[in-house]
Amino acid sequence: MKISFILWHACFLLYLGDTIQALSYDYSATTECLEEAWKVQYGGGIIQNPEFTNGIEGWTMFGQGKLEERITKDGNKFIAALNRTQPSDSLSQRIQIQKGKIYAFSAWIQISQGSEVISVKFRSPGGKYLHGGTVIAEQGCWSMLKGGIVAAFSGPVDLFFETKNTADEIWVDNVSLQPFTKKQWKSQQEKTIAKVRKSKVKLHVTNKDNTSVAGAKITLKQIKSGFPTGCEINQNILNSKKYQDWFASRFSVTAFGNEMKWYFTEKTRGQEDYTIPDAMLQFCEQNNIDVRGHNIIWDDPRYQPTWINNETSPQELKDAAENRTKSVVLRYKGRLIHWDVVNENLHFSFYENKLGENASAEVYARTYELDQKPILFMNEYNTIELSQDEDSIPAKYARKLKNTQSYYRERSGGNDTLPMGVGVQSRFGPGQPNIAYMRAGMDYLASMKFPLWLTELFVDKGENQAEYLEDVLREGYSHPAVEGIVIWPTSPFSSECKMCLTEQNFNNTPNGDVVDKLIAEFSSSKPLEISANGQGISEVVLLHGDYEVTVRHLETNSYTKLKLKVTKNSANFVPVQLDAFVPHVLSM
């Protein structure tokens, strides 16, 4: 006999509410500045006159200045806020929000001159503020400001825009604010997961003469999940069998907390010691756990080796950084799936200040020259966690990544591109995470079409910590562009552990229970048994991953085993002919 497979793969571009129609545009251009703004999302949601078809009806001035109706060369109306004297002077609309609801926001923004950071905010009459998102607006083209809020209270709020340069006019078009209940939001997540994390598989069992075999019994056992879920580890794992067993039974990917960092491996200049990270990597390889290299260089001046300081000359620093890069990359060449190359180089610029604006880009280029296997990640915090942190907003992240790519193309003569990745740490503070902003940020970064990972996922200690941890994990898993998650709990051996998954005897905390529950959902832990119909055909929907398939046919006393990989990239209706089915008599 032989078996034919047909795999179906469903694509998913946009998140939809239970009763909201799909939008007609794709997000591939949201990082671009466009000549004309795209159509309003969700019909504007609860915004009155969202496309300004009725002039400024429903809109007022927040603060000082004046509103003026304008029109593009293609006849599209928009509103300009001018004669501004304060950063928050802009067009505004009062809306009602309900506590606990999730609000997805979008608008198209342009500035009258230059380039400025513009934010959207929501202010209650009592002075409470909710930050909804930020974008870099430019003169001469439209940029999409995409964000949202989770309402912390019920009542009226004034939506307005803010930019520091009061000389600029703020131009706005196609504003949308769409509310969702938590139930609707979760329903969207579940529909997305079904579309992007699973594929339908058609199995056709035939004899060697291609005649169908009815009633064959088929068992599918997942041997590796298609969605990498991991956790940070530290050197304590080398001396704790409980730690090793707990970790290896759950996680398929990891990053070392400190042990691969420069200040750990070269505490004294010229005296490198890789003993501990070597042993940790060996443990991971023995247990089929992929490792993200974390990190080569850290741009924060506080986390340099102690022998590097403000007295270190630029040439000394350049030589030291080159030696570090060459040493660690070549030592682990071919053994890592990723490198966090220059850590947190949006918030910090120690190397740029010393060596010039291309210092980070140079380390990326050298890393790729030394090892072509790993994906080279930027790794930054607050990009999807905190909209009011302007240092690392998605637009600035995208700009930095593009600049790094451009530098390398020029350096290589335009013949190559770096295999870069988008690493968003996802380190959330205590309290309700703003998953509307989180989703918007991931949408924006996903449009760059680089691998996107949540690299240091953390929710700070506070009331409902386990619930909020689940919210963030589900949001990451349900996003079509996210290719993996690494949780960053810190060790239970640490007195500073703020999100422990276990206590010191490796019994689960409530946070650990959440992680175990979701890992079970993200993978197929139990074998699935199905039967072929009268035509020898069986259809099943499978989570992506690697499967061991066993097919038995008792009437002919035959069986076979084979491997099957189900991925999001599996082509639609593509038959896979497998000739490995060799009949033989089953032992009784």
Buried (B, 14 or more C-beta within 10 A) or exposed (E): BBBBBBBBBEEBBBBBBEEBEEBEEEBEEBBEBBEEBBEBBBBBBBBEBBBBEEEBEBBEBBBEBEBBEBEBEEEBBBBBBBEBEEBBBBBBBBBEBEEEBBBBBBBBBBBBEEEBBBBBBBBBEEEEEBBBBBBBBBBEBBBBBBBBBBBBEEEEBBBBBBBEBBEBBBBBBBBBBBBBBEEBBBBBBEBBBEBBBBBBBBBBBBBEEEEBBBBBBBBBBBEBBBBBBBBBBBBBBBEBEEBBEBBBEBBBBBBBBBBBBBBBBBEEEEEBEBEBBBBBBEBBEEBEBBBBBBBBBBBEBEBBBEBBEEEBEEEBBBEBBEBBBBBBBEBBEEBBBBBBBBBBBBBBBBBBEBBEEBBBBBBBBBBBBBBEBBBBBBBBBBBBBBBBBBBBBBBBBBBBBEBBBEBBBEBBEEEEEBBBBBBBBBBBBBBBBBBBBBBBBBBBBBBBEBBBBBBBBBBEEEEEBBEBBBBBBBBBBBBBBBBBBBBBBBBBBEEEBBBBBBEEEBEBBEBBEBBBEBBEBBBBEEEBEBEBBEEBBBBBEBBBBBBBBBBBBEEBEBBBEBEBBBEBEBEEEEEBEBEEBEBEEEEE
